[in-house]
Amino acid sequence: MKNVLVPIVLSAAVFAAPLSAEEQSKTDQGLSLLDQGAKLLFEGLLQEMEPALNDLKGLATELEPRFQALMSEMGPAFVELLDKVDDFRNYEAPVILENGDILIRRRPDAPDYIAPEPIDL
């Protein structure tokens, strides 16, 4: 039985080599068509999105001075808050009280708070 399998396997390998090159050409051609299709798809999406992107660019230009003012006014306070908070996952969502105060409670299952040591400048 082994003697019969050896010639069959060898002949299959010899005949499969030309088919492999032919199949490789078809695969390359298929990938090339797939690449062209993907390129056309993305170009179409870009054309569809262009008006929305232009509107977004205009909105960003309009809001830029406001964001800069916000960062100059609130930036130091935000940095101070980040220095006091160890990990935001240890806190519940903020609650706005009737008088307008904002309360941020620490979660009951959070580890004990360890205050950071002050940095002398």
C-alpha positions in Angstrom: 0.0 0.0 0.0 2.8 2.4 0.8 4.4 1.7 -2.5 1.3 2.9 -4.3 1.0 6.1 -2.3 4.5 7.4 -3.0 4.0 7.7 -6.8 0.5 9.2 -6.4 1.8 11.9 -3.9 4.8 12.7 -6.2 2.6 13.0 -9.3 0.1 15.2 -7.4 3.0 17.5 -6.4 4.3 17.8 -9.9 0.9 18.6 -11.4 -0.1 20.9 -8.6 2.8 23.3 -9.1 1.5 24.9 -12.3 -2.0 25.1 -10.9 -0.5 26.9 -7.9 1.0 29.6 -10.0 -2.2 30.0 -11.9 -4.2 30.2 -8.7 -1.7 32.7 -7.3 -2.3 34.9 -10.3 -6.1 34.7 -9.8 -5.7 35.5 -6.1 -3.5 38.5 -6.9 -6.0 39.7 -9.4 -8.8 39.2 -6.9 -6.9 41.2 -4.2 -6.2 43.9 -6.8 -10.0 44.2 -7.5 -10.7 44.2 -3.8 -8.2 47.0 -3.2 -9.8 49.0 -6.0 -13.3 48.4 -4.6 -12.2 49.5 -1.1 -10.5 52.6 -2.5 -13.7 53.5 -4.4 -15.8 52.9 -1.3 -13.6 55.2 0.9 -13.5 57.9 -1.8 -17.3 57.8 -1.9 -17.6 58.0 1.8 -15.2 60.9 1.9 -17.3 62.8 -0.7 -20.4 62.1 1.3 -18.8 63.3 4.6 -17.1 66.4 3.1 -20.0 68.8 3.8 -20.3 67.6 7.4 -16.5 67.8 7.9 -16.6 71.4 6.6 -19.4 72.3 9.0 -17.4 70.7 11.8 -14.3 72.7 10.9 -16.4 75.9 10.9 -17.8 75.1 14.3 -14.4 74.3 15.7 -13.1 77.7 14.4 -16.1 79.4 16.0 -15.7 77.7 19.4 -11.9 77.9 19.6 -11.8 81.3 21.4 -14.4 80.0 23.9 -12.4 76.9 24.7 -9.3 79.0 25.2 -11.1 81.3 27.6 -12.5 78.3 29.5 -9.0 76.7 29.8 -7.4 80.0 31.0 -10.1 80.5 33.6 -10.9 76.9 34.7 -7.5 75.2 33.9 -5.9 76.0 37.3 -9.0 74.9 39.2 -9.2 71.7 37.2 -5.5 70.9 37.9 -6.2 71.6 41.6 -9.2 69.2 41.5 -7.1 66.5 39.8 -4.5 66.8 42.6 -7.2 66.1 45.2 -8.9 63.2 43.4 -7.0 59.9 43.5 -9.0 58.0 40.9 -12.3 59.0 39.4 -13.5 55.4 39.5 -13.6 55.8 43.3 -16.4 58.4 43.1 -20.1 58.4 42.3 -21.7 60.6 39.7 -22.0 64.3 40.7 -25.2 65.5 42.3 -26.5 69.0 42.0 -28.1 70.2 45.2 -31.1 72.7 45.3 -28.8 75.6 46.2 -26.6 74.9 43.1 -23.7 73.2 45.0 -22.3 70.1 43.3 -21.6 67.2 45.5 -19.3 64.3 44.5 -19.5 61.4 46.9 -16.8 58.8 47.3 -18.0 55.3 46.7 -18.6 53.2 49.8 -16.5 50.4 48.4 -13.5 52.7 47.5 -10.2 52.2 49.3 -9.3 54.7 52.0 -8.3 58.1 50.7 -4.7 59.0 51.2 -4.1 62.7 50.7 -1.1 63.5 48.5 1.8 65.3 50.1 2.0 69.0 49.1 4.7 70.0 46.7 6.8 73.0 47.6 7.8 75.1 44.7 
